[in-house]
Amino acid sequence: MRIQWLIVLVFAIATPLSRGQTPVAVKQVAAPASDIESGLVRLPDAADLVVRSHSLMLPVELEHDRGGWSWSMPISVRTASAARIAFLPSVDGFWETELVAIPAASEQAVAEGARASWDSLPWTTSGRSFVCLQTPDGRQGSWRAAIHSSGPIDGYVVIDDGSGVELSTSVGSLVTLSGHPIRLHSSFSDGYSVRSIVAEIVGPDGTKQVQAPDVERSDVVFTPRAAGRYTVRVTAVGVDARGERVMLSTQHLIHAEQPAPMLGRVRAQVLGDGGIELGFAPDPSGRRTIVAAEVWGERNGEPVAVCWLSRVCGSDRSLVLDPRWIAYAGVDPATLELRNLRVHDVGSMVPIEVVERAEIGAIEIELPAVVGEPTADMLRGRSARMVASELPESVNRSVLPGHRLMLVHGYCTDANPFPTGHFSGDLAVFEDFGQSRSHDAFALEMLAQSAPMKSFGVVGHSQGGMGALHLLTFYWSGLDWARGERLIQTVGAPYQGTALAGNAAVLGDLFGFGCGVNDSMTYAGSAAWLSTIPSWARAEVWYWTTAFEDHVFVYDYCNIITDLLLSDPDDGVIERSAGQLVGGHSMGHTSGWCHTAGMRDPAQCTDAVRNAEMNARAKR
């Protein structure tokens, strides 16, 4: 077995990076009409991208009391399920915590039954552990959580009262732009209605604003004054018909983008190779974007979806339509138009412009003979377009050695999670430790590190799976020349995002962001990104999900703190539901494996049986 470690290559590309951007070969991405009809490449309804929470994240401000500092809060346990509270002080070693029953006469007896556990925050690099206290199972009644400290140390508590009630919050639109209002709507489950709602909004410069909107609307509306990341913590009180109260919160990371120049009128021209270039107004800033559009025409007077087009663009913004799509759909070229035309920022994936319809105009073209099924070059383009990016100069792949299997880690890791002894043949170990990258930046780093390879397949963990899928979709690389059975195989990849993205952003002001917040892995960011991934690329992915082992009559979890922030089943970082890739090959779900090392069950990347299968079936 040969292992190609890629640390040297990372340093080797530093000089070209410092000199500025260099071109990379981008694909002329297309998808069949069936992808439009199924909704696979359509921007989803933002109202469906709900952040759900069964817990309350609350900032703690200690009050001076008899020579010390303290804080307390009553907790009502109304079901047989235990209540849990995690204490997250900003500085270690100062908080003394307790969870006791009320009245005081029974405090000692019940306090002895409360259980304490310790765990870390998986997105930080501090190595600190935090305590989580839990009431005894089946012990209903009133409790008091309390903190005592020798100094005014702030922090957060995260409380799950065991009621099972959820607060759901959605953003009104995926188009989040500076200078334009952003609306968040909240509601409760289980028949609870919103009694009050408060939102704390922190801007990219750290400026905070607090809103307490009219409860009749249950909406929070704010207008970002500048482009950048905004964190929003929505706290709501709900009441049911019996007068029972619940207080819960949702946490959000919202990226407000700077509006881009309008696309303007479509300019169509026939290229020398027969393709039809659909040009738009340029962006003088050179901002990298993804432009996507549906192509429609008329057949016998009826509107028909022809295909979907997409491409990574720089200052030159255009798409290329292969005329074989027109022949395949059997539509009149004179009736062509674009629908649902949109521009995404390539980093945040925020749609910065959406145009419902745009005329193409008359095109004089001789259509080719009707084709059978769409061919690979119809889906990926017949020729490469070069777009500026932070990569070294391209290399001649025909003279390079190596048909390899690349092991790819995920977000913010400090080591390769896969035991290399579980894999054979010519291996490459991707190394980009301690980083937070968008899916696009992740893909470009993979492209840079794979430059010495003729071809390669991927076994990816977590965001490594999305980076590989993004690379396959938008850029020419060694993935396109790999041979074998399975091109991209992943475990623990949050294709649909994770609630931890918003929680990490809110807590980051106290505990640090670790490697940085990540827009690509919010529910909204993931949904916007997935709307640009066609079926042919998804079909090249085989994926697994895992979760903790769920024992009878035992409270199980992978990470006790993130368990308060995620919906079961989860692997400590992503929920099983969010690990699904529509159009990919689901290889099933297994219990007893957690996202990373240091959690309650073994790390999912160390499963020798799964790794043996991925090794045997991988393309290289």
N, C-alpha and C positions, 0 to 999 in steps of 0.2 A: 504494500500500500504506500502510495506517495501522497503526502500532504503539502499543498502549496500554501504557505502562510503569506499573507498579503500586506504585512506591515511596511515592507520596503517600498511597495508600490504607492502606498498612501503618501509617503514622504516624497516619492519621486514626482508626484504631480503637483507638489506645492509651488514650484517655480512657474509653470504655466498659469496656475490659478492667480498668482500674484500679478501677472501681466494683464489680467482681464479675461474676458469671456472668449471662448472658442466655439466653433460650430459643432453641433451634433446632428446626426441623421434622424429626422422624425418621419413617422409613418403618415400616409394619407389614410386615416382610419375610416372604415365604412362598416355598416351593419345592414342586414336585410330588413325588409319591411316588417317582418314578424317581430323584430325587436321593438319597433315603434308600437305595433298593435298590442303587444304584451305589456307595454309600459316600462320595459327594461331600461331604455335609454331616455326616458322622460323624467324631467325634474319632479320629484315627489311633492305631494301636498305637505306643507310645513306643519299643518295641524295634526298630521299622522306621526310626526317625529316627537313623541312625548317623552319627557324626562319624568320618570316615576320615582317616588321616594316614600319609604315607610319609616323614616327617621327625621329627627330634628337636629340640625347643626346650628349651634348657638355660640356666639362669642362670649367669653367670660371676662368680666371686669370685677376684680376683687375689691371689696370694701374694707376700710380700716376698722378694726374691731378689737378693743381691749389689748392693745399692744401688738396685735397681729393683723392678718388680712384673711378675709373669708368670703365665701359665696355659697349659697344653697338654693335648691329648687325642689318643689314637691313633684312627685311622679305618681300618677294613679295607675295601678295595674288592675284591669277589669276582666281579664281573660285568664285561662289556664296557662297561657304562654308566658315565659319569663320576660321581664324587662331587662334591657342592657344599656349601659352607659359607658362610653369610652372617654377618657380624660386626656386632653392633648395640650399640655402646657408648652409655652414657647421656649422655656428654659428648663432643663432637666434638674430634678432633685429638690424642687421647692414645694411642690404640691403634696399635701397629705389628703387622701380622698377617702370617703366613706359613703356607704349606701345603707341606710337604716330604716326600720319600719316606724310608723307612727300609730299609736301613741308611744311615748318614751318608755312606758313600763315594760314594753316587750322588745325594746330595741336590741338588747344584748342577745337574747335568744335567737332573734331572727337574723341579726347581723352575722352570727356565726354560721348561718346557712347560706349567706351570700357567697358567690364564687368569684374569684379574681383570676384573670388571665392577662398575659402580656403579649403584645405583638408590635410590629413596625408598620410604618407607612411605606408601601412598596414603591412610590414614586420619588422618595427622597434618598439622599446618599449619606445621611447623618449616622445611620446605624442605631438610632435610638429606639427604645421600646416604650410602649405606652400601656397603661393599665386599663382594663375593661372590667367593670363589675356587673354581676348578673344576679337578679333576685332568684330565690328558689322556685323551681317549677311548681305551678299550681298555687302559689302563695299570692292571692289577690289582696288588694287593699291599698292603703296610702303609704308612700315611701318618701324619704328625703335624701337627695344626693347633695353632698357637701364637700367643700374644699377648704382647707386651712393652709396658710402659707406664712412664711416669715417675711415675705416681701411682695410688692404689687406686681406679680408675674401674671401676664395675660395669657390667653390661650382660647381653646374651643372645647366644648363637650359635644358628643354625638349621642343622641338618645333614641332608642327604639322602645316604646312602651308595650310592645307585644300585642297591640290591638289588631294589627293586620290592615288598618286603614291606610290608604295611599293618597298622596298629593301628586297630581299630574300637572305639569306645566309645559306648554309648547310656545315656540316663537311664531309670530304671525306670518313671517315670510322668510325664505332662505336668502332673499336679496337684502343684505344688511349693509348699508352704505352710510358713510359719514354725512351729516347734514340731513338725514332722512329718519323719520320716527321709526322706532323698533317697538313692537308690541309683544308682550308675553301674557298668555291667558292661563289661569290656574283653576283647578276643580278638584274636589275630593271624591273618593269612592264610598261605597257602603251607605249611601243615603245622607252623607254629611254635606252641609252647605257652608259656603265661605262666610264667616262672620267678620273677619278682619284680615287684612293682608298688608305686608310691609316688604319693600324691596330695598336692599343695599346694593348700589351700583358703584363699582370702582373702575375708573378710566385708565387708559394706558400710562398716564402721568401720575397715577396714584390718587388722583382727586376722587373723593367719595361724595355721593349724594344719596339721600334716603327719601323714598317715596311711600306714601300711605294713601293709595287711591281709593276712590269711592267703591265700597264693597259691592254695590249693585252691579258693577261691571266685572269685577274680579280680574281686571286687567292692569298691567303695569306698562306704561308707555314712557320711553325716554328717547332723546335725540342725541346721538353721539356727535360731539363737536369736532372731533378729529379722528382720523383713521387709526386703527390699532385694535388691540384686544381689550375687551371689557368683561369683567366678572360680575355676575349678578347672583345674589342670594335672595330667593323669594321665601318669606316666612308667612304662613297662613294659619289662622285659627278656624277650625270647623266645628259645627254643632249639628247633632242629629235630632230627630223628633222627640227623643226623651230628655234632651238637654245635656247629653254627654258631650264633653269638649275634647278636642284633640288639636295639638299644635305640631306641624310638620314643616319641612323646608325642602326646596330643590335648589341645586347649585348649577350655574351655567357659565360656559365660556363662549362669548360671542365676538366674532371678528368683524369689525366695521371696515370695509374697504373704501378706498378712494374711488369715486366714479371714474370711468374710462371715457375717452372720446367716443361719440356715437358711431356705430358701424356704418350708417348712411345707406345710400342706394347700392344695390348689388350690381357689380360690373362683370358681365359674363364674356369670356373669350375662349376660343378653341386653341389649345396648345399644339405644339408640333407633334406630340405623341398621340394626339386624338383626344386627350382629356379636356374637360371643360373647367376652366378656372373661374371660380366665383369670388371675385375680389371685393373688399370692403375698404372703407376709409382707414388709412394707416394710423398707428398710435405713435406719435413722435417720441414718446418717452422710452420706447423699446420694451415696455413692460411685457413679461411673458404671460401668455394667457392660453386657455383652451377654448377654441371656437367650435361650436357644435350646432347642427341644424338638421331638421327633417326635410327631405325632398319629396314633394307631392306633384302629381300631374293628373290629367283626366284621361280616362279610357271609356269610350262610348258615352261621354258626357258626365261620367261619375268620377268624383275625386278618389284617387288611389295613392296610397303610400308607396313611394319608389324605393327609398333607402334612407339611411341616416349617415351623416358625414361628421368628421371631427378631425382636429389637428392642433398640435401645440404651435403657437405663433409667437413671433416677436413683434417688431414694429410693422412688418408686412402681414396683414391679416387676410387670409384667403382660405378657401376650401377647394378641393379638386373632385369633380364628379366624373367617374368613369362612364362613358356613354353606354356601356353594356348594361348598366342598371336600368337605363331608360328602355332599352330593347327587352330586357328581362321582365319589366313591369308592363310593357305593351301600352305605354301612354304616349300621347301626342307631345313632342318636344316643345311646341309652342305654348303649352299650358303649364309648364313647370313653374313652381313657386317654392319658397322656403317657408317652413312653419316652425314655431318654437325655436327660433334662432336665439342662441345665448352665448355669452362670453363669461368664462370662469377665470378668476385669478388662479394661476397654476399652483400657488402655494397653499392658500387657505381654502381653495375651491369654492369660495363665495361667488355666486352668479352676480356679476357687476352690470350686466345688461341682458334683458330678455325682450325679444321682439316676437310678437305673436305670428305675423305673416310678413313676407317680403317678396315682391315680384322679381323674377329673374329676367323676364323679357324674351324677345324672340332670339333664337339661336339657330344659325344655319349650320347644320351638321348632318352627315350621312351616318345613319345608325348601322352598327355591325349586325351580323346575323344573330338571331335569337340564341342565347346561350342556355346551357342546362342549369345545373346548380351553380351558385356563385363560386368563383375560384378564389384561391388564396390571394392573388394579386388584386382582385376586386375588393377584398376586405382590408388589405394592408397597404395597397398602393404599388404601382409598378416602378416608381422611381422615388428616390429619397429627396426630401427637402432639407436644407441645412438651416438650423436655427441656433442663434448664439446661446451658449450656456457655459457654465463654469466647469469645463472639462479640458484635458490635454488634447493635443492634436490627434486625429484619428490614426489608426494603425492599419496596416495591410493584413487582414485576418487570414488570408490564404497562406501566408508563410509562418504563421504562429503555431506552436504546438499546443496540445491539450484539449481533450474532450472530457470535461470534468463535471463533478457534482459539487455544487457550492452549498455549504452549510451557512445559513444566514440567520443571525440573531435579530432581536427586535429593538424596540425603543429603550434607550437609557440603560442598557445592560453594561456590565463590566467584564464579561467573559463570554466565550462561545458556550451556549447551553447544551449542545449536543456532544456526547462522548464520541470522539473521533474513532475509538476502537469499535464502535457499532457499525462503521461504514467501511467500505472497501473500494479499491480502484484509485483513480486519480482524483483526489479531493482538493478543493479550495475552501479555505475558512475565511469568510467575510469578517472584517474587523473594522468597526466604526464605533468604538466604545464611548459611553458617556455622552451621547448626542441625542438631541431632539430634532428630528427633521420632518418636513412635510413628506407625503408619499412621493412627490415629484423629486425632491432633493434626495430622498432615500434611493429612488430608482437611479438617479444620475450617479450617486456614489457607487452603486452596484455596477453600473456601466463602466465607470472608471476602473474599478478593481477587477473587472472581468476582461479588460483589454488584452491581456496575454493569452486568452483562450480562443480556440477555434469555435468551440461550442460549449454549452453547459446547461445543466438542469439545476433546479433549486429544491432544497429541503429547508423550509423557512419556519421560524418561530415568531409568533405575535406579529408586529408590524413588518417583519421580514417578508411575510406572505403578501401583504398589500404592496410593498415596494416592488416585489417581483412581478406582480400582476400589472402594476402601473408601467413598469419597464417593458413588458411584453406588449402592452397595448399601444404605447405612444412612441417608442424608440426602437431603432434597429440595433440588435445586439446578438451575442452568441446564443441567446435563447432561441432565436429564429432558425438556427442550424442544428439544434440538438436532435439526436435520434434515440429512439427507445419507446417506452410506453407512457410514462407520466412526466410531464414537463415541470410542473410546480406542485409540490406537496407541502402542506402546512399543518401545524398544530397550534391551537390557542391563538388564532388570528382573529381580531375583532373587526371583521369585515363591515359590520353595521355600527361600530363604535362602542364606547364604554362610558358609563356614568362617571367613572373616575376622572375623566378628562375635565369635567366641570368642577368636581370636588377638589381635585389637585390644584386647580387655578385659584379657587377661593382660599384654600389653606396655605397657598404658596407665600402669601405676605408674611406669615409667621415662621413657616418651616422651610422656606426655600422651595424652588420649583424642581430641585434635583437637576435634571438635564434641561428643563424648560417646559413650558406648557405646549400642548400640541393640538392645533385646530383640526388636523386631519382625523383625529380619533374621537371627536364629539359625535353625537348621533346625527346632528345636522351636517357636519363636515363630511362624515362618512357617506351619508345619503346623497349629497351633492356629487361626491366623487364616484360613487357607484353608478350614478346616472350617466357617466361618461364611459363606462366599461361595457363593451358589446358582448353578445353571447359567445362569439368565437373565442374570445380571450378567457371568459369565465370557464369555458369547457376544458381549458388546459389546467384547471386547478382541482386537486384532490385534497380534501381537508378533514381534520379530526377536531372534535371538541372534548373537553374533559371537565370534571367537577370533583368536589370532595366526596369521600365515601360517606353515605348517609346511613348511619346505624339507627336501629329502632330505640326509641326512648332516650336518645342522646343528642345533645345540641352539637351539630357538626358544622364545620366551616374549613376554609383554607386559610383565611386571614380574618381574625375576629373583628378587626376594625373595618376592613372593606366589606365584610358581610353585612354591616349596618347600612352600607351605601349601595349595595347591589341586590338584585332579585335572584332568589335561588331558582335553579342550580347555577352555580358560578365556580370559576376556578381560582378565585381570589383577585382577579383583574377584569375578566370579561364574563358576561352572562352567556349561558348556552344559546339563548335565542339570538344574541348579537353576534355569535360566531358563525351564523349561517350565511352561505353565499348562494343566492339564487342563480341557477345556471351552472354551478360547479358540481363536483362529485362529492357528496357527503359520505365519508367513510365511517360515520357513526359517532356515538358518544360513549365514553367510558368513565366510570367513577373510580375514585381512589388516586387521582393525579391532580396536582395543583399547578398553577401557572409557572412558578419559579421555585428555586431552592429556598429553604428557610420557612416554608409554609407547613401546614399540619400534615399533609400527605406528600409523597415524593414529587419531584419536579417532572412535568409531563414530557420534557425532552429526554428524560433518562429511561423511558420505557423501551427496553431492549427488543421486545416483540414488534412494536410499531416501527422502531428504527430499522429493524431487519427487513420488514416489508418495504419501507420507503427506499432502502438501499437497493433491494433486488429489483424494484419496478421503475426506478428513476431513469429518465432520459439523461444523456450526457453529450 
